[in-house]
Amino acid sequence: MFQLELNAIHPGARAGDKEEAIRQVAAALTSAGNVGEGYVNGMLAREQQTSTYLGNGIAIPHGTTDTRDLVLKTGVQVYQFPQGIAWGEDQTAYVVIGIAAKSDEHLALLRQLTHVLSDDSVAEQLKTTDSAETLRGLLMGEKQGTEFKFDTSLITVDVAATDLMTLQALNAGRLQQAGAVDASFVSRVIASRPLNLGQGVWLSDSTEGNLGSAVAVSRSATPFEVDGEKAALLVTVAVTDEQPLNVLNYLSDLLIKQKADRLLSADAAGILALLTSEVSEQADTLTEEFTIRNEHGLHARPGTALVSVIKKFNCDVTVTNLDGSGKPANGRSLMKVVALGVKKGHRLRFTASGEDARAALDAIGEAISAGLGEGAA
């Protein structure tokens, strides 16, 4: 995980405009030994090509590919401008994160930072605090306490199981590996019979050994019977706050609507989407998968190009990085898209619903094939 040093954080800075702010950040990157002289020209040129404003008061200026040879070592400098800097039409930046990256190293950093910055309450604190320590804690996610753990790494499909015990042990082991439960949770879950929710779905938990909130799901390759009752999928929850209850609410809605069969046929990313978001059942819901070929993945410029294409159409589009966490993101949010941490070769699933769904997916595919403004690979 990228570590942000206190001496790279500058609260209470002032600048007259965007260019002055970028020059301050570039000077700090140069002084810190991250870049050589002249990198500032690449940062200003990048801003002319595409705005690096992410949303929520945050901008991430960085150089062009032509100035990447000036990067000496990957790093960032964070400047807070409490008065706000006009970054574009209806865009005001309060936190400016200057990035120097030799290759695609910045994608992991962006994913880490934007995961935190997508929280509106965090963005407000970033704007108002006067402490470098507080800024660092907010940016590194330290203020958030126990993180809710539920992604495709905690979902297993096609398990060779003919009994619930196998699914119980698998889920409990995954939760323990994720640091969400201890050994007492594992032993208690394996020793207790899960609750049959119907339609082949079962639920297990424990009142002991919960270290953090998390959810694990496992599904057998072939449904089996337990005392005459169908069993196909087991959901195991570790609970220390209300976050797992959101997953259970989505699960409950599927059961009430007699739609649990969707969980029994979806892949891991599909199961995650069903249990964490409203998944449209409209007839015009369409899905396509495309592979990103951009040399440095979806950083700010190609990310902006992708979001711009999506915004042209009258439909809802979610984006899922099948080679990442598997969590669906709103395709209209640049911050959410960049936070997916998409690297070259990653497969993205686009799900579109609405009157322009087909046209949107076609345009997305064409834009990705054309290189999202960086030329076809």
C-alpha positions as CSV (number, residue, x, y, z in Angstrom):
1,M,0.0,0.0,0.0
2,F,1.3,3.5,-0.9
3,Q,2.3,5.4,2.1
4,L,1.8,9.2,2.2
5,E,4.5,11.1,4.1
6,L,3.5,14.1,6.3
7,N,6.1,16.3,4.6
8,A,4.2,15.8,1.3
9,I,1.1,17.4,2.7
10,H,0.6,21.2,2.6
11,P,-2.5,22.5,4.3
12,G,-3.7,26.1,4.1
13,A,-2.0,26.9,0.8
14,R,-3.1,29.8,-1.4
15,A,-3.0,30.3,-5.1
16,G,-4.6,32.9,-7.4
17,D,-5.7,30.4,-10.1
18,K,-5.3,26.9,-11.4
19,E,-2.0,27.5,-13.2
20,E,-0.4,28.9,-10.0
21,A,-1.7,26.0,-8.0
22,I,-0.2,23.5,-10.5
23,R,3.1,25.3,-10.5
24,Q,3.2,25.1,-6.6
25,V,2.6,21.4,-6.8
26,A,5.1,20.8,-9.5
27,A,7.8,22.8,-7.6
28,A,7.1,20.5,-4.5
29,L,7.5,17.4,-6.6
30,T,10.8,18.7,-8.0
31,S,12.1,19.7,-4.5
32,A,11.2,16.2,-3.2
33,G,13.2,14.6,-6.0
34,N,10.2,13.0,-7.7
35,V,10.7,14.8,-11.0
36,G,13.2,16.8,-12.9
37,E,13.0,20.4,-14.1
38,G,10.4,20.8,-16.8
39,Y,7.9,18.4,-15.5
40,V,5.6,21.4,-14.8
41,N,5.3,21.9,-18.5
42,G,3.8,18.4,-18.9
43,M,1.4,19.0,-16.0
44,L,0.2,22.3,-17.6
45,A,0.0,20.6,-21.0
46,R,-2.1,17.7,-19.6
47,E,-4.5,20.2,-18.1
48,Q,-5.0,21.7,-21.6
49,Q,-5.7,18.3,-23.0
50,T,-8.2,17.1,-20.4
51,S,-9.2,18.5,-17.0
52,T,-7.8,16.5,-14.1
53,Y,-10.7,17.4,-11.9
54,L,-12.1,14.3,-10.3
55,G,-15.1,15.7,-8.4
56,N,-15.9,16.3,-4.7
57,G,-13.4,19.2,-4.7
58,I,-10.4,17.1,-5.7
59,A,-8.0,17.5,-8.7
60,I,-5.1,15.3,-9.6
61,P,-2.7,17.2,-12.0
62,H,0.0,15.1,-13.5
63,G,2.3,15.1,-16.6
64,T,1.9,13.9,-20.1
65,T,3.4,10.7,-21.5
66,D,6.0,12.9,-23.2
67,T,7.3,14.1,-19.8
68,R,7.3,10.6,-18.1
69,D,11.0,10.4,-18.7
70,L,11.4,13.3,-16.2
71,V,9.9,11.2,-13.4
72,L,12.7,10.1,-11.1
73,K,10.6,8.2,-8.6
74,T,6.9,7.8,-8.0
75,G,5.4,10.1,-5.5
76,V,2.7,12.7,-4.7
77,Q,2.4,16.1,-3.2
78,V,-0.9,17.2,-1.6
79,Y,-1.9,20.8,-1.5
80,Q,-5.0,22.0,0.3
81,F,-6.5,25.3,-0.9
82,P,-9.3,26.1,1.7
83,Q,-10.5,29.1,-0.4
84,G,-11.0,26.9,-3.4
85,I,-9.4,27.1,-6.9
86,A,-11.6,27.4,-10.0
87,W,-10.6,24.3,-12.0
88,G,-13.2,24.5,-14.8
89,E,-16.8,25.3,-15.4
90,D,-18.7,24.7,-12.1
91,Q,-15.6,23.0,-10.8
92,T,-13.8,24.1,-7.6
93,A,-10.8,22.2,-6.3
94,Y,-10.0,22.3,-2.6
95,V,-7.5,19.5,-2.5
96,V,-4.9,19.2,-5.3
97,I,-2.9,16.0,-5.5
98,G,0.1,16.3,-7.8
99,I,1.2,12.9,-9.1
100,A,4.5,11.7,-10.6
101,A,4.5,8.1,-11.8
102,K,7.0,6.3,-13.9
103,S,4.6,3.8,-15.4
104,D,1.2,2.6,-14.1
105,E,2.2,2.7,-10.5
106,H,-0.1,5.7,-9.9
107,L,-3.2,3.5,-10.6
108,A,-2.9,1.7,-7.3
109,L,-2.4,5.1,-5.6
110,L,-5.4,6.6,-7.4
111,R,-7.6,3.6,-6.5
112,Q,-6.6,3.9,-2.9
113,L,-7.1,7.6,-2.7
114,T,-10.3,7.8,-4.7
115,H,-11.9,5.1,-2.6
116,V,-11.6,7.4,0.3
117,L,-12.4,10.6,-1.6
118,S,-15.6,9.2,-3.0
119,D,-17.0,9.6,0.5
120,D,-18.7,13.1,0.6
121,S,-18.2,13.5,4.3
122,V,-14.4,12.9,3.8
123,A,-14.3,15.5,1.0
124,E,-15.9,18.1,3.3
125,Q,-13.3,17.4,6.0
126,L,-10.5,17.6,3.5
127,K,-11.6,21.1,2.7
128,T,-11.9,22.4,6.2
129,T,-9.2,20.8,8.3
130,D,-6.0,22.8,9.0
131,S,-4.0,19.7,10.2
132,A,-1.5,17.8,8.0
133,E,-1.9,14.8,10.3
134,T,-5.7,14.9,9.8
135,L,-5.4,15.3,6.0
136,R,-3.0,12.3,5.9
137,G,-5.4,10.2,8.0
138,L,-8.3,11.1,5.8
139,L,-6.4,10.4,2.6
140,M,-5.1,7.1,3.8
141,G,-8.5,6.0,5.0
142,E,-7.5,5.8,8.7
143,K,-10.6,7.7,9.8
144,Q,-12.9,5.1,8.5
145,G,-12.3,2.5,11.1
146,T,-13.2,-1.0,10.1
147,E,-13.7,-1.4,6.4
148,F,-16.6,-3.4,5.1
149,K,-15.1,-6.3,3.2
150,F,-17.2,-7.8,0.4
151,D,-15.8,-8.2,-3.1
152,T,-15.4,-11.0,-5.6
153,S,-12.4,-12.4,-3.6
154,L,-15.1,-13.4,-1.0
155,I,-17.4,-15.0,-3.6
156,T,-16.8,-18.6,-4.8
157,V,-18.9,-20.3,-7.4
158,D,-19.0,-23.8,-8.8
159,V,-17.8,-25.4,-5.6
160,A,-17.7,-29.2,-5.6
161,A,-20.0,-29.5,-2.6
162,T,-22.8,-32.0,-1.7
163,D,-23.3,-30.7,1.8
164,L,-23.6,-27.4,3.7
165,M,-20.6,-28.2,5.8
166,T,-18.3,-27.7,2.8
167,L,-19.8,-24.3,2.0
168,Q,-19.7,-23.3,5.7
169,A,-16.0,-24.1,6.0
170,L,-15.2,-22.3,2.8
171,N,-17.0,-19.1,3.7
172,A,-15.7,-19.1,7.3
173,G,-12.1,-19.7,6.1
174,R,-12.4,-16.8,3.6
175,L,-13.6,-14.5,6.3
176,Q,-10.8,-15.5,8.6
177,Q,-8.3,-15.0,5.8
178,A,-9.7,-11.5,5.3
179,G,-9.2,-10.7,9.0
180,A,-12.9,-10.3,9.6
181,V,-13.3,-13.2,12.1
182,D,-11.2,-15.3,14.5
183,A,-11.1,-19.0,15.1
184,S,-14.0,-19.0,17.5
185,F,-16.2,-17.7,14.6
186,V,-15.0,-20.4,12.3
187,S,-15.7,-23.2,14.8
188,R,-19.1,-21.9,15.8
189,V,-20.3,-21.4,12.2
190,I,-19.1,-24.9,11.1
191,A,-20.8,-26.5,14.1
192,S,-24.2,-24.7,13.6
193,R,-26.8,-25.4,11.0
194,P,-27.4,-22.4,8.7
195,L,-30.8,-20.9,8.3
196,N,-32.8,-21.9,5.2
197,L,-34.1,-18.7,3.5
198,G,-35.7,-20.6,0.7
199,Q,-35.2,-20.9,-3.1
200,G,-31.9,-22.7,-2.4
201,V,-30.3,-19.9,-0.4
202,W,-29.0,-20.4,3.1
203,L,-27.6,-18.0,5.7
204,S,-25.0,-18.5,8.5
205,D,-23.4,-16.2,11.1
206,S,-22.0,-16.3,14.7
207,T,-22.4,-14.1,17.7
208,E,-18.8,-14.8,18.6
209,G,-15.5,-14.0,16.9
210,N,-16.6,-11.0,14.8
211,L,-13.6,-8.7,14.2
212,G,-15.0,-6.7,11.4
213,S,-18.0,-6.5,9.0
214,A,-17.7,-8.7,6.0
215,V,-19.8,-11.1,3.8
216,A,-18.7,-14.3,2.1
217,V,-20.7,-16.2,-0.5
218,S,-20.2,-19.7,-1.9
219,R,-22.3,-21.6,-4.4
220,S,-22.2,-25.3,-5.2
221,A,-21.7,-26.4,-8.8
222,T,-24.9,-28.5,-8.5
223,P,-27.7,-27.9,-6.1
224,F,-28.2,-30.6,-3.5
225,E,-30.8,-31.4,-0.8
226,V,-30.6,-31.1,3.0
227,D,-33.4,-33.0,4.7
228,G,-35.5,-32.6,1.7
229,E,-34.8,-28.8,1.3
230,K,-32.9,-27.4,-1.7
231,A,-29.4,-26.0,-1.0
232,A,-27.3,-24.2,-3.6
233,L,-25.8,-21.0,-2.1
234,L,-24.6,-20.0,1.3
235,V,-24.2,-16.4,2.6
236,T,-22.1,-16.0,5.7
237,V,-22.0,-12.7,7.5
238,A,-19.6,-11.2,10.0
239,V,-21.2,-8.2,11.8
240,T,-19.7,-5.4,13.8
241,D,-21.8,-2.6,12.3
242,E,-24.8,-2.1,10.1
243,Q,-23.0,-2.5,6.7
244,P,-23.7,-6.2,6.2
245,L,-27.4,-5.5,6.8
246,N,-27.5,-3.6,3.4
247,V,-26.4,-6.8,1.7
248,L,-29.1,-8.8,3.6
249,N,-31.7,-6.2,2.6
250,Y,-30.8,-6.8,-1.1
251,L,-30.9,-10.5,-0.5
252,S,-34.3,-10.2,1.1
253,D,-35.7,-8.2,-1.8
254,L,-34.6,-10.9,-4.2
255,L,-36.2,-13.6,-2.2
256,I,-39.5,-11.7,-1.8
257,K,-39.6,-11.1,-5.5
258,Q,-38.9,-14.8,-6.1
259,K,-35.7,-13.7,-8.0
260,A,-33.1,-15.7,-6.0
261,D,-32.5,-17.8,-9.1
262,R,-30.5,-14.9,-10.5
263,L,-28.0,-15.5,-7.7
264,L,-27.8,-19.2,-8.7
265,S,-26.9,-18.4,-12.4
266,A,-24.7,-15.2,-12.1
267,D,-20.9,-15.2,-12.0
268,A,-19.1,-13.7,-9.0
269,A,-19.3,-10.1,-10.3
270,G,-23.0,-10.6,-11.0
271,I,-23.6,-11.9,-7.5
272,L,-21.8,-9.0,-6.0
273,A,-23.8,-6.6,-8.1
274,L,-27.1,-8.3,-7.0
275,L,-26.2,-8.0,-3.4
276,T,-24.8,-4.5,-3.3
277,S,-26.9,-2.5,-5.8
278,E,-30.2,-2.1,-7.5
279,V,-29.9,-4.3,-10.6
280,S,-32.4,-3.4,-13.3
281,E,-34.8,-6.0,-14.5
282,Q,-35.9,-4.0,-17.6
283,A,-36.1,-5.8,-20.9
284,D,-33.6,-3.3,-22.4
285,T,-30.8,-4.1,-19.9
286,L,-27.8,-5.1,-21.9
287,T,-24.3,-6.2,-21.0
288,E,-21.0,-6.2,-22.9
289,E,-17.4,-6.9,-21.9
290,F,-14.4,-5.1,-23.3
291,T,-10.7,-5.3,-22.6
292,I,-8.7,-2.2,-21.9
293,R,-5.6,-2.0,-24.1
294,N,-4.3,1.4,-23.0
295,E,-0.6,1.0,-22.0
296,H,-1.2,2.7,-18.6
297,G,-4.8,1.6,-18.0
298,L,-7.6,4.0,-17.1
299,H,-5.8,7.0,-15.7
300,A,-7.4,10.4,-15.7
301,R,-7.4,11.1,-19.5
302,P,-8.8,7.9,-20.9
303,G,-11.1,7.7,-17.9
304,T,-12.4,11.1,-18.8
305,A,-12.9,10.0,-22.4
306,L,-14.8,6.9,-21.3
307,V,-17.1,8.8,-18.9
308,S,-17.7,11.5,-21.6
309,V,-18.9,8.8,-24.0
310,I,-21.2,7.4,-21.4
311,K,-22.7,10.8,-20.6
312,K,-23.9,11.3,-24.2
313,F,-26.6,8.6,-23.8
314,N,-29.9,8.5,-22.1
315,C,-29.3,5.4,-20.0
316,D,-27.8,4.1,-16.8
317,V,-24.4,2.5,-17.2
318,T,-22.5,0.6,-14.5
319,V,-18.9,-0.5,-15.0
320,T,-17.3,-3.6,-13.3
321,N,-13.6,-4.4,-13.3
322,L,-13.7,-8.2,-13.6
323,D,-10.0,-8.3,-12.9
324,G,-10.3,-6.0,-9.8
325,S,-12.6,-6.0,-6.8
326,G,-15.7,-6.8,-9.0
327,K,-17.7,-4.0,-7.4
328,P,-19.9,-2.2,-9.9
329,A,-19.3,1.6,-10.3
330,N,-21.5,4.4,-11.8
331,G,-20.1,4.9,-15.3
332,R,-21.0,8.6,-15.1
333,S,-18.7,9.3,-12.2
334,L,-15.0,9.8,-13.2
335,M,-14.0,9.3,-9.6
336,K,-15.7,6.0,-9.4
337,V,-14.3,4.8,-12.7
338,V,-10.7,5.8,-11.9
339,A,-11.2,4.1,-8.5
340,L,-11.7,0.8,-10.3
341,G,-7.9,0.7,-10.7
342,V,-8.1,-0.5,-14.3
343,K,-4.7,-1.6,-15.8
344,K,-3.8,-2.7,-19.3
345,G,-5.5,-6.1,-20.1
346,H,-8.2,-5.7,-17.5
347,R,-11.7,-6.8,-18.6
348,L,-14.5,-4.4,-17.9
349,R,-18.2,-5.4,-17.9
350,F,-20.6,-2.6,-18.9
351,T,-24.3,-3.0,-18.0
352,A,-26.6,-0.5,-19.6
353,S,-30.3,0.0,-19.0
354,G,-32.6,2.6,-20.7
355,E,-33.6,3.6,-24.2
356,D,-30.1,4.3,-25.4
357,A,-28.6,1.1,-23.9
358,R,-27.6,-0.5,-27.2
359,A,-26.2,2.7,-28.7
360,A,-24.3,3.4,-25.5
361,L,-22.6,0.0,-25.4
362,D,-21.7,0.2,-29.1
363,A,-20.2,3.6,-28.6
364,I,-18.3,2.5,-25.5
365,G,-16.8,-0.5,-27.5
366,E,-15.8,1.8,-30.4
367,A,-14.2,4.3,-28.0
368,I,-12.2,1.6,-26.2
369,S,-11.1,0.1,-29.5
370,A,-9.9,3.5,-30.6
371,G,-7.8,3.9,-27.4
372,L,-9.9,6.4,-25.5
373,G,-8.0,9.3,-26.9
374,E,-4.6,7.7,-26.7
375,G,-4.7,5.8,-30.0
376,A,-5.4,2.2,-30.6
377,A,-3.0,-0.3,-29.1
